[in-house]
Amino acid sequence: MFIKPHVRLTQTPRCEKQTQSLSSHTLTTTTDIRPELRDARHVGQYRLWLQFTDGREGIVDFSDDLWGDDLSPLRDLETFAELSYDDALATLTWERGGIDISPTYLYSKLERLQ
């Protein structure tokens, strides 16, 4: 299945942390930016091809991730192949089972491969 979500050209901050030191009177802002999911395809079994806005792409196997009652609907290969893109969440979702996977988790799985 080919997913063609709206392509975003900007990156969204995943988290922003601000700290203030009373002794030095300085304010430090640290932003950890994760690219957004640009495209995804089911490529067979429990594998998805993912592409992010920073150009990182690859095939990720989710067969070891589908444990527990919440993800049990995705153990059915037909259901797993029915992924879609939720624009509001900016991530992959599965209507059957009401399941979505965090874009941060998707990116981290891809990072571990490269």
C-alpha positions in Angstrom: 0.0 0.0 0.0 1.4 3.4 -0.9 0.8 6.3 1.4 1.2 9.8 0.1 0.8 12.2 3.0 1.1 15.9 2.6 4.8 16.7 2.3 6.0 19.1 4.9 9.0 21.1 4.2 9.6 22.3 7.8 10.6 20.4 10.9 8.6 20.3 14.1 10.3 20.5 17.5 9.8 17.3 19.4 10.6 18.9 22.7 11.9 22.2 24.0 13.5 22.5 27.4 14.3 25.8 29.1 16.4 26.2 32.2 17.4 29.2 34.2 20.3 29.4 36.6 19.9 31.9 39.4 23.6 32.2 40.0 24.6 33.1 36.4 21.2 34.7 35.4 21.3 32.9 32.0 18.5 31.3 30.1 19.4 28.2 28.0 17.0 26.8 25.4 17.6 23.4 24.0 15.5 22.1 21.1 15.6 18.5 19.9 14.2 18.5 16.4 12.9 15.3 14.8 12.1 15.3 11.1 8.5 14.5 10.1 7.3 11.4 8.3 7.1 12.1 4.6 6.1 8.8 3.1 5.5 5.2 4.0 4.7 1.9 2.2 3.9 -1.6 3.3 6.5 -3.8 1.7 5.4 -7.2 2.9 5.0 -9.1 6.2 5.4 -6.7 9.1 7.8 -4.4 7.2 7.3 -0.8 6.3 9.4 1.5 4.1 9.6 4.9 5.8 11.0 8.2 4.6 11.4 11.3 6.7 11.9 15.0 5.7 15.6 14.9 6.5 16.0 12.3 3.7 16.5 9.3 6.0 14.7 6.3 4.7 14.7 2.5 4.9 12.8 -0.6 5.7 11.8 -1.3 9.3 10.5 -4.6 10.6 7.8 -4.4 13.2 7.4 -8.2 13.8 9.0 -7.9 17.2 7.0 -4.8 18.2 3.5 -6.2 18.0 3.1 -7.6 21.5 0.4 -6.9 24.0 -3.3 -6.5 23.8 -3.3 -3.0 22.4 -1.4 -4.0 19.2 -3.0 -7.4 18.7 -5.0 -6.2 15.7 -1.8 -5.5 13.8 -0.7 -9.2 14.1 -3.1 -9.9 11.3 -1.1 -9.2 8.1 -4.1 -7.9 6.3 -4.8 -5.3 9.0 -1.1 -4.4 9.2 -1.1 -3.6 5.5 -4.0 -1.2 5.9 -1.9 1.6 7.2 -2.9 5.2 6.6 -1.5 8.7 7.4 -3.1 10.8 10.0 -2.4 14.5 9.2 -3.4 15.7 12.6 -1.0 13.3 14.4 1.6 13.4 11.6 2.1 9.7 11.8 0.9 6.3 10.7 -2.4 4.9 11.9 -4.5 1.8 11.5 -8.2 2.4 11.6 -9.0 -1.2 12.5 -8.0 -1.2 16.1 -7.6 2.6 16.4 -3.8 2.3 16.5 -1.2 4.9 15.8 2.6 4.7 16.3 4.5 7.7 17.5 6.6 9.4 14.7 9.4 9.6 17.3 9.4 5.8 17.7 9.2 5.3 13.9 12.3 7.6 13.5 14.2 5.9 16.3 13.6 2.4 14.7 15.0 3.7 11.4 17.9 5.4 13.2 18.9 2.1 14.8 19.3 0.5 11.3 21.7 3.1 10.0 
